[in-house]
Amino acid sequence: MNTALTIIGLAMFIFIVVFSLKRVRDKMKAQQEEHEKIKAYGEIINEETRNKNK
């Protein structure tokens, strides 16, 4: 009985850790994509500004 509860407890703990890590990874990926979008937009604005000054 105690071993079964221990196994169930460990399984739940592992599931929570894996689920949390997956959420963190997804969040980091979304932040990276947003950063790339902002960087691309900034480069477009810089090019437009350079072309106006020529």
Beta strands, then each sheet from edge to edge (+ up, - down):
end
